[in-house]
């Protein structure tokens, strides 16, 4: 179970990040449910991409399955940013398609 905890943190952080981004960018927001779903996807992707890039050095890649403070903060940051970015991108695409 402990090996899945960073992913769970990334997914929850992604949902929160998607909703925070939606509240700041009301013209790109798709509603709470869609912001959460897109944020969860973006959180998972963002956290995994940062993990593959080894952000924080080799120790961060090895510690990604442990529960120290830096790995938790890395999971929260990667998930939140990934969720917010993906929500903004999909919201912009949705708005662009709706203007035709």
Secondary structure, DSSP 8 states (H G I E B T S, - for coil): -HHHHHHHHHHHHHHHHHHHHHHH-TTT---HHHHHHHHHHHHHHHHHHHHHHTTT-HHHHHGGGS--HHHHHHHHHHHHHHHHHHHHHHHHHHHHHHT-
